[in-house]
Amino acid sequence: MKRILITGAAGFLGSHLCDRFIKEGYYVIAMDNLITGDLRNIEHLFKLENFEFYHHDVTKFVSVPGELDYILHFASPASPIDYLKIPIQTLKVGALGTHNLLGLAKVKKARILIASTSEIYGDPLVHPQTEEYYGNVNTIGPRGVYDEAKRFMESITMAYNRFHGLETRIVRIFNTYGPRMRLNDGRVIPAFIGQALRGEDLTVFGDGSQTRSFCYVDDEVEGIYRLLLSDYALPVNIGNPHEITIKDFAEEIVKLTGTDQKVIYKPLPQDDPMQRQPDISKATNILGWEPKVSRSEGMKKTYEYFKSLPEEELYKKDHKDFKDYNRI
C-alpha cells in the first residue's frame, strides 16, 4: 500500500485530496495545525485503518515514522481574510514549511508536490496566463505575503529538484470551489452565497469588470492527482479556462439562489488582480486533463452544501483567533 502525507489536510482542498487518495487505496497520513482547517472536513475518515491524523505545524520540524512514497504540501492560508490576518505565519508556512517538507521528502526518497497558486502571476499583464509568464507582483503590498510565499515555494522546490535530484511537482491552482469551503473566508463564491442566504446585498469590489475563472473541486483534484503521477517537474496550471466578470457572476448567484438582492459596489482592494484565466495547454497535452464540471452544475452542488449548514455558520465572523500566530 502506497503511503502519502498530505499537509493542510483539514482544509477545503486538502480534505478532498484525502478522500481521493483513500479511494485510490493509499495509506493517507493527514497533517494540519488547524489554524484555518476544520476537523469536520476529515472526521469521516478517522475510523479507517489506512488513515491517520497528526495535529502539527509544518513550520516546525516534521517527522513521520515509516516509509513515505509521496508528499502533498497544501498547508497554507488561502483566502485574503486569512493571510491578511496572519501574514507572518503565511510567509513561514511557504518558506520554513516547504523547506521542512522538502527535507523530509529527501530523507524518505519521496516524490513531493507543492501547491502553488495563480496569485504568483499577480495582476497579470499577459492574458490568459501561461506557465512561462513571470508575473506582475507587488512584493511589499498587503497581498505580497501570500504571493511571495508561493513564489519562494516554487524556487526552493526547483532548487531541491536540480541540486538534490528530488522528484518534485508544482501545481499552480486557479480559483477552486465546492463543498467544504468556509462560508465566511472572504473568497468570492462563499462571500456571495453567504450574503444571499442572509438576505444581504451582494458586494462587488471595483466596477465588477475584473474576471475570474472558477474550477470545481473534483476537477481540480483530478488534475493534481494526474500531475503527481506524471513525469513533469515544471509548474502546471490547473484551473478552468472559462472566464467570467465578477459583475456577471454576482448576477448568476442571484438567479441561482432565487433571491432579489441588489448588487452594490465598493472600492477595489489594493493589488486585486483585474484578470485571471489559466492557459491549460500544458495540463491538456501532458496530463490529458481538462475540467469536466460546468459552472452551473458545480455551483448548484456548492449552493446545496452551503444551504445545508447550521444557521449559526451563516453569521460566524471569524474562524479562529489568530493573535498567537503572529508573535514570532
C-alpha positions, 0 to 999 in steps of 0.5 A: 500500500502506497503511503502519502502525507498530505499537509493542510489536510483539514482544509477545503482542498486538502480534505478532498485530496484525502478522500481521493487518495483513500479511494485510490487505496493509499495509506493517507497520513493527514497533517494540519495545525488547524489554524484555518482547517476544520476537523469536520472536513476529515472526521469521516475518515478517522475510523479507517485503518489506512488513515491517520491524523497528526495535529502539527505545524509544518513550520516546525520540524516534521517527522513521520515514522515509516516509509513515505512514497509521496508528499502533498504540501497544501498547508497554507492560508488561502483566502485574503481574510486569512493571510491578511490576518496572519501574514507572518505565519503565511510567509513561514508556512511557504518558506520554513514549511516547504523547506521542512517538507522538502527535507523530509521528502529527501530523507524518505526518497519521496516524490513531493508536490507543492501547491502553488497558486495563480496569485504568483502571476499577480495582476497579470499583464499577459492574458490568459496566463501561461506557465512561462509568464513571470508575473506582475507582483507587488512584493511589499503590498498587503497581498505580497505575503501570500504571493511571495510565499508561493513564489519562494515555494516554487524556487526552493522546490526547483532548487531541491529538484536540480541540486538534490535530484528530488522528484518534485511537482508544482501545481499552480491552482486557479480559483477552486470551489465546492463543498467544504469551503468556509462560508465566511473566508472572504473568497468570492463564491462563499462571500456571495452565497453567504450574503444571499442566504442572509438576505444581504446585498451582494458586494462587488469590489471595483466596477465588477469588470475584473474576471475570474475563472472558477474550477470545481473541486473534483476537477481540480483534484483530478488534475493534481492527482494526474500531475503527481503521477506524471513525469513533469517537474515544471509548474502546471496550471490547473484551473478552468479556462472559462472566464467570467466578470465578477459583475456577471457572476454576482448576477448568476448567484442571484438567479441561482439562489432565487433571491432579489438582492441588489448588487452594490459596489465598493472600492477595489482592494489594493493589488486585486488582480483585474484578470485571471484565466489559466492557459491549460495547454500544458495540463491538456497535452501532458496530463490529458486533463481538462475540467469536466464540471460546468459552472452551473452544475458545480455551483448548484452542488456548492449552493446545496452544501452551503444551504445545508449548514447550521444557521449559526455558520451563516453569521460566524465572523471569524474562524479562529483567533489568530493573535498567537500566530503572529508573535514570532 
